[in-house]
Amino acid sequence: MERGNERRNGRDHASVRRGTAPALLILGLALGPALGHPAGAGWAAGWAAPLAAQAPASAAVSAPIEVAEASIPELREALSSGRVTSVQLVDAYLDRIAAYDLAGPRLNSVVRVHPEAREQAERLDQERVAGQVRGPLHGIPILLKDNYDTFDMPTTGSTLALAGSVPPDDAFQVRKLREAGAIILAKTNLHELAAGITSISSLGGQTRNPYDPVRNPGGSSGGTGAAVAASFGAVGWGSDTCGSIRIPSSVHNLVGLRPTKGLSSIDGIVPLSHTQDTGGPLARSVVDLALALDATIGVDAADPATAALEGRPPIEFAASLDAGALQGARIGALERWLSDSGAEAPVTDAVRAALDAMVAAGAEVVEVTIPEMDSLLARTSVIGHEFALDLAAYLAATDGTPVESLGEIVALGLHSEQLDGTFRRRSQAGPGDEAAYAEALERQAALREAIVAFMDEERLDAIAYPTLRRDPALIGSPPVGGTCQLAAHSGLPAISAPAGFTRTGMPTGIELLGRPFDDARLVSLAYALERATQPRRAPHRTPALVDGRAPEPLRFSVAGDGGWAGRPAAPRLTGSFSLDLPRGALRYVISTAGVGPADVHAIVLQRRGSGTRPNAVVHRLSGPGLASAEGTLPLSAADLADLLDRRLELALYTADRPLGAVRLVLTPEG
């Protein structure tokens, strides 16, 4: 990827804003107290300080708008009406980061808060007062994956090797975001150097999924996905080389587009593979996605792929949104990736429900099979051929980096052990692979031609399949069920839209693949699906704050005899529960009366079933001979959802009544 001279000489702010470490240190000393930090070199050297040292204290006055789940249009209206300032928005989002990224579920999605976030907001507030509003993103706090270059803070790729690396200028998309008036609030964690899909790194550690922190957040843009889902910013940017926007969107109930190759510039994004790399937003709604895309696409001389836009009519995403877009659309459901058995069945069920919703909205859905799909996909990835060379070119164009190559990163041990095998293997790619590389590029072109020809033959507007064919893996387990390569290896656009939730309580997505530069059409189809299904459900573990802090625990209490009152040896069951929502921890104290310990078989939590029959036992709280119970339960995503929806009940089983003596529904107090 050619970046060096053009990036060094082609930005109008470069001569005055390429601060050295000492200059930024002085700036930090001056601004630290204003941000709620003690003055001192430890904080001021912001690229070396931990996130905990960067997050400002809770705002003295809460923002007069709830930022959790707030859309860009809602934030824009509040700013325009004067109900809120951009400074207040920044403080509100930083409070959420402090409450849920550093505490509570400890999502660990943010690597670094921008040290001048409030100063950016103040300047944009002043512009608004003066009547200068740049556009829909003016004064809106946004998040960047930490592989987007920023001239005023480090860009690290979440690797220890680049922990203090400050690029000479902004990435193309970042520059456009600043021009649009967006506030760069924070950088998010990613799978180290974007080389995987579980979002673990030597600099950022392991990011966790806010829907269930024992599961991974997808990747490589998992930090952005988790942060946007938890409302740490209005919208966030990621990159997609093979699924890294779409997978985190799927597992966080978000919408994300992998654009047609060339629609958005990759200049200034730490490269994994210049042929397959793309960049763009992840959002909680299609409207937010469209507004974010409109602000960042366009021709860039530093990215030759964007030359494909020249001579084409401008692509306008927000203006193209149509709630009736599914009317008359023909969607091909890719039978190969819609398995109704095994671990894939729950995701397939959700995707088929989304397809049914499309039919109800006027679409025609047909089952399709791409001829020889496995053969077409074989040997089409070029990541292994390009990674080491592209990274070396990036490092050469960035002054002051302590390493010059992927091989040096490996030799010095400046990487996560979990990336060791991948990095060692890919650092050894070289001229001996030229024939295989040329073949892979040819096969990518053939794949693209075959898919477009197939869509033309079947008269399809889009091909639909699960974004990920299984629930997100538990942290530490290998992720399986990917479908990313169909779009990534062909260069065709694909959007992941929410398909609902599986029976585990985890979000899942439906992916729609389209023809070259049909991006706005795909976004409009996703918009129509969103309008039809209203699929967005925020993570229970990151609720709205109360006075800048996580809410107090929710209380549940139950007491009753199960209808045995007045009968001999009537049993009675009493339970007191306290739910720490961010941690998903349920504290319980349970006692019985009217039954001796020797007669108790068990006290359990069960899911409510249909009619009078319960579902299976969820948690055993005490066993034989135990008439009381006390402890704390970690709740899964499904358990938490069922508890809040009153679908869990406390049950007592005794010798006299082995099929259930008392059964009481857990109901929140108040």
N, C-alpha and C positions, 0 to 999 in steps of 0.2 A: 504494500500500500504506500503510495507516494505521499509523504506528509511533510518532510523536512523543510526545504526552503520556502515552500508555499505557506506553510503554517507559521513559520517564523517571521515572514515578511508581509503576510496578506491581511492582518487584522488591524483595524485602525486604533485599537486601544493598546496594542502590544507595547509600544514604547514607554507608556506611563504606568502600566499595570503589572508588568512582569516582576513582581517583588521578589527579592531574595529573602532567605531565611531571616537575616538580621532585621530587614525592613518590616517583615510581618511580625517579628517578635516585638518591635517597638509599638506597632499598631495594636497588638494584643495587650500590651501593658497599658495603653491609653484607654482601650475599650472594655477591658475586663470588668472593672467596677460597674460600668453602665449596664453590663449584662448580668449583674448579680454575682460576679466572681471576684475573689480577692485578687488584687494586683500581684503579679509575680511571674517569673519566667516559666514556672511549671504550667500555668494555664496558657500564657501567651504563646508559647510554642505549641499551638493548637494541634499541629499534625502529629505531635508526639504524645499529647495528653490523652488519657482514657476518656471515653464518652461521659462517664459519671462526673468528670471534672469540668465538662463543657456545658452540661444542661443547666440553664438558668433556674433560679428558684421560682416557685409557683407565683404567678402574677397576683399582685395585691387585689386587683379587681378582675373577676372573671369576665371573659368576653360575653357581650349581650346576645350571643347566638350560640347554639349548640353545634360544635364543629363535627362531632361524631356523625358520620354518614352524610354530612352536608355536601350537596352537589356544587359544582362550579357556578351554575346559574343562581343557586340560593346564596352562596357567598357573595357573588357579584351584586345581587340585589341588596343584600345587607350593607355592603360597602357603598353602593350608590346612594342608598337612602340615609347614610350617616349613622345607622344603628351600630356599626362596628368599624373599627379601623384595622388596617393590615397589621399594625403592631399588636393589637389584641388577638388577631388570628394567630400570629406567630407564637405568642405566649400560650394560647390555648393548645396548640399542637405540641409545643414543647412540654407542657404539663402532661399531656397524654403519653409522650415518650418517656417521661420520668416515671409515670405511674405504671406503665405496662411493658416497656422495653427493658427498663432497668430494675423493675420490681414486678410484683404480681406474677403473671405468667412468664416473665423474663424472656420475651421473644427474641431479644438480641438481633434485631433487624437493622439497627442503625449503627454505622461505623463511626460517624463523626457529624456533629452539628456544625453548620456554617457559623464561624465566629462573628460574622457581621449580619446575621439574619435580621435582627431588629433594626439595624441601620438601613438595610435595604428597604425594609417595610416603612421606616420613617420617611425616606426619600420619596417612595411611591405614594404615601399618604399626602405628602406635600404637593406632589404633582396633581393628585386628584382634587385637592382643595383649589388648586390653580386652574382647574378645568381641563387638564391634560390627562386623558384616559387612553391608554395605548390599545386596549382591546379587551376581550373577555377574560384574559389571564392577568390583567393589571392588579397587582397587589395580592395575588393568590399564592400561598406557600405550596411549593412542590418539592418532590423528592427525586434524587438522581442515583441510579446504580453507580457504585464507585468504580466504574470503568469509563465514565464520561469525563473528559478533560475539563478542568476548571482552573483558570489562571490564578485564582485567589485562595485556593485551598488544595491540599494534596489529592491526587488521583492514584489509587493504589492497586486496583484490581483485587483488593482484599488479600494481597500477599505481603508478608513481612518484608520481602525484598524491596518493595516500593513504598514503605510506610511513610516516608517523608518526601516523596517525589511530587514536586509542584510543576505542572506542565507550563510551557511558555504562553499558551493561550487557551481559549475555550474550544471545545468541540463545536462543530457547526450547529448542532441542535441546541446546545446550551446557549450559544450566542443568540440564536433566534428566540429562545425563551426569555433571555434578559431583555431583548428588544421588545418583546411582547409584554413586559412588565411583570413577569413571574418572579417570585422570591425563591431563591435557592435555599431551602431550609436545611437540608441534611443530605448526606451520602449514605446509601444503604449497602448492606453486606451482600456478597455474591459467592457462588462457588468459585474457589480461587482461580483467578485468571479466566473465569467463565468456562472452565474445562470439566463441567459435570452438572448434575441436576439435583443435588441435595443441599446446596448452599452451606458448605463448610469451608473454612479457610484458616490459614495461619494467622492472619491479622484480625479477622472478625469473629472467629469461632463458629459455632453451630447456631444458625437461625432456627427458630421453632415456629410451628404453624399455630396461629391464634385460635383456630377451631379445636385443635387438640395438640398441645405442646409436645406430646410424645411422638408426634408424626413430623416428617420433614416437610418443608414448605415448597418443595419443587426447586427447580433451579434452571439456569444459573442465577436468574433474577429473583431468587426466593426472598431476599431481603426486601426488595421493592414490593413483591406480592404481599408479604406479611405486613409490611408497614402501611400499605394502602388499605388492606382489609381492616386493619386496626385503627384507621383514621389518624395516622401520624402526619398526614399531609393530604391535600385535596386530590392529587393525582401523582403518579410516579413513573419514571422512565426506566426501561430495561433494554436488554439486547437479546436477540434471538439468532443463534447460529444453528441450533437444531432443537427447538422447542422451548428456549429459555425465556420467552415472553408468554407463550401459550400454556405451558405446564403450570407455572405459578398462578396464572389467571384461573386455570381450571380448579386447582386445589384451594383457592381462596375466594371462590364465588365472585370472580372479577371478569372483566372483558378485556381482551388484549389481541392486537392485530400484529401478525408477522407480515409486513408489507411486501408488495412486489419488490424484488431486488432492484434498487435504483430509485425507489420512491422517496426514501429518506437517506440522507448522507450518513456514512459511517466515519467520516473524518473526525478524529479526536476521540474515538472509542477505542480503548485498548483492544487490539485485535486478537481474535482466535483464528479466524479464517476469512480473509477479505472477500473471497468468493461467496461465502455463505452468511457472513455477518450482516445483520440488519438491526436497526434500533427504533424504539418507539415506546409509547405509553401503555401502562396498565391502569384501569380505572374501575370504579364501582358502578358506573352506568355508561351506556353507549353515548349519551349526550356528552358526558365528560370526555370520553375517548375521542369523539369527533372534534371537540374544541381543541384538545391537546394535539391531535394530528394536524389540524389546520395551521397551528402555530409553528410546526417544526419540519414540514416537508418542503422540498424545493431543490432546484438545481444548485450544485456546489462544484466549482471547478476543481476542488481538492479530492473529489470522489468521482472518478470517470463513469461509474455506473449510473449516476444521476443524469448523465447526458441523454438517457432514454426519455427523459421528460420533455426535452426540447421539441417544440413543434406540436406537442399534445395540448388539448384544452386543459385549463387549470382544473385540478381535482379539488373539490370543495366538499368536505365531509359533512359538516353541520348542515349546510344547505341541501344536502342530498338525503337527509333522514326522512323516511316515509313510513308511517305506522302501517300503511297498507302494502308494504313492499313484498310480503309473502303471497299476496293475491295473484294467482296465476304463475307463481314461480315453480320450477321443476327441480326438485332436490333428489339427488342420487344417494341413497343410504348404502354405504360401503359394507356389504355383507361380510367380507373377510374379517373386519374388525368389530363385528357386533355379535360376540359369542354369548349364548344364553346359558352357559354352564360354568361351574367352578367359580374362581375368584373374580372373573370378569362379569359375571351375571348381574351383580348389583349396579355396576356402572352402566351396563347395557340397558337395564330397566329404566334408569334415569334418562338416558339418551333417547330411548324409544318413546318415552313420555314427552320429551321435547319435540320429537318428530311428529307425534300425534297433535301437539299444540300447533305445529306448523300447518298440518292438514286442516285443523279447525280454523286457522287464520287464512285459508284459501290456497295453500300450496298443494302441489301434487308430489308425493314422495314415492319413489320407486326403488326397489332393491337392485343394486348394481354390483357387478364384479369387473374390475379392471383386468383385462386379459394379461396374463404373464406378469402380474404385478411384482412378485418376488424377484423374478429375473430382471425386471426393469430397475428395481431398487439396488440390486447387487453391485457392489464396488462403485458407489456413486459419491461417497463422502470424500471431501478433500481436506478435512480438518487436520488429519495426520500429516499431510503434505505441506500445509501452509503455516501451521501454528508457530513453530520455532522461528521460521524465517520472518514472518510478519511481526512477531514480538521483537525480534532483534532490530528490525527497521524502526519500530516505534521507539524503542529504547535509544537508538542512535539519534533520533530526532528530538529527544527530550533531554535537555542539559541536566547534569547533576545526578543522574540515576546511579546508584552504587553498583549496579550489575549491568552487563551488556548482552546477556543471552539467557535463554531457558536453561541451557546446560550449566551456566554459572550459578543460577538459582539453586539447582539441584546439588551441585558440588558443595555449596556453602550451607546447605540445609535450611534455606530461607523459605520453606514451604511446609504445608501440612503433610504429615505422614500419609494421610489417606490419598494424597495426590502423587505420592512418590512414584508408583509404577507408571501412571499415565505420563508424568513429566519426563521420566527417564526414557520411556519408549519414544515419545514425540520429540525429545531433544536430539535424537539420533537420526532423524529424517534428513536426507541429503540428496545429492545428485543421482545417487543410485536408484532413486524412486521416480525419476523423470518420466519414464515410460508409463508407469502405473498412474502417475499424476495426470498425464495427457489423456490416458484412457478414462479416468474418472470424470474429467471435464467433458469429454465426448459423450459419456454415458449420461451425464446430467442433462445435456442438450437433448439427447434422445428421450429421456424420461419426460422432460417438459413437453416435447412435441407429441409424445404418445398420450399424455394426459389431456392436453388441449384437444387433440383429435378425438379422443374418447368422449369428452364432454360435448363436442360438436355433434358427434354421431348420435349420442343419447339425448341431445337437446337439453342439457343440464345447465341450470344457473349456478349450481354449486354441488360439490360432493361432501357428504356429511359422514362423520365418524366420531368416536370418543377422542377427546384430546389426550387422555390417558386412560388405558383400558382397565385399570385397577385403582383402588383407593391409594392415597399417598402412603408410602412405606413408613414403617416405624423407624425412628432415628437409629442408625446403626445397621439397618437391613438394606440390601440392595433394591433400588427401585426397578420395577418391571412394568411392561405394558405400554411402552412408548409408541407413538405414531408420528413423531415429529418429522421424520425424514421425507415424507411425501412432498411437503411444501419446501422444506429446507434444501433438499437436493435438486429440486426442480426450479427454484426461484419464484414459484407461484405464490400469490397471497393466500393467507389462511387466518381466520379469526376464531378464537376460542370464546364462546359465550356460555354463561351459566346454564346448566341443564338440570339444576336442582341438587338434591342431597341423596346419598345412598343410605341404606339402613344402619350404617355405622355412624351416621350424623355428619359425615364429611361431604364437602362440596365436590361436584364433578362438572366437567364441561363438555359441550358439543363443539366440534371444530367444523368449520365450513371452508372448503378450498375452492378457489375461483380461478378464472383466466387472468393472464397478465394485465395489470392495471385496472382490474375490476374491484379494486379495494373499496371504493365508496359504495359499490353495490353490496359487497359482503357486509359492510358496517350497517347499511340500511336493513338488510335481512336480519341481522342481529338485533337491531332496534325494534323491528316488528315483533320478533320473538319475545324480547324483553317486555314490550307493551302487552303482549298476550298472556304472559306467565307471571310477571312481577317476581322474578326469582331471587332478588337480593335479600339476604338475611345476614345481619352483622354477627360477628363472633360474640358469643355470650360472655367470653372471658375478658372482653375489653369494652365494658359498658361506658355510658356517659359519666363524666366525672362530677363530683359534688364539691363545690368550692375548690376546684383544682386538684382534688384527690380522688382516689378510687372510693366507691361507695362502701358503706359499712356492710358487714355480712348480712345476708338475708336469713330470716328466721322462719322456721317451720315447726309446728307442734301438732301432735295428734294424741288423742286419748279416747278410749272407748272400749266397749265390751263385745262388739261385733254382733249385737242383738240378742245376747244371752241373758240380759238383765232379768232377775227374778227367778232364774232357773238354778238348780243346785250347782254349786261349784262354778259359778259364772266367772270366766277369766276376764281379766282387764289388762289392757296394754297401753302404756304411756310412753311417748317419745318426744324428745326435744332435739331439734336439728338447727345447725348454723352453717350456712353456705358461704364460704369465701369464694366469690364468683371469679375473680381474676385467676386464682390458683386452682379453681375447680375442685376444691377440697370441702367435703361434707363432714362436719363434726356432729356426733350423735351421742345421746345419753338416753338409754331405754330401760324401762323397768316393767315388771308384770305384777299382777295381784290376782288372788283367787286361784292360783295354781302353784304347786310346789315345784322347786327346782328339778326334782327327780322326774316330774311329769312333762317337762319341757323337752320337745324334740329340737326345735330351732326357732330363731327369730331371723327373718330374712327381708330383703327388699325384692319385690317382684314388679315386672311391668304389668300394667293393667291390660287385660284382654278384652275380647268382645263378650258381651253378656255377663254371666257370673263366673266365667272361667278365667283365671289369671294366665299370663304367659310365664315363661321360665324364670327361675330365680336369677336375679342380677347380682346380688351380693348377699352372702351369708354373714350375719352380724353376730350370732351366737349359736352354739350347738347343744347337744344333749346335756342336761343337767345344769344349764346356765340360764337363770331366770332374769338376768339383766345383761346389758351390753354397753360398752363405751369405747369410742375410738374415732378415727378419722379415715374417710374413704377418698381416694382419688377417683374422680369421675371422668369417664370417657366423653367424647362429644355427644354420643347418643344418650348416655345416662343424663348428662347435663340438660340436654334438650327435653328429655322426657320428664325430668324433675320439674323444670320450669313450666312445662305444659300440663302438669298434674297427671302424668301417666305412670307414676311410681307409687307403690303402696307398701306399707309396713305390714308384715304378716306374722302371726304366731301359730306354730304347729305344736300340738300337745298329744300325750298318750291317749287321752279321752277323745280328742278330735284330730286325728292324724291327717285329715284332708283340709285342715285349716280351722282354727278356733276364732281368731280375730283377724280382720283385714281392714286397714285404715289408709285412706288416700292422703299422701303428703300434700298439704296445702300451705302456701305462703301466708304468714301472718299479715293482717292488714290489707 
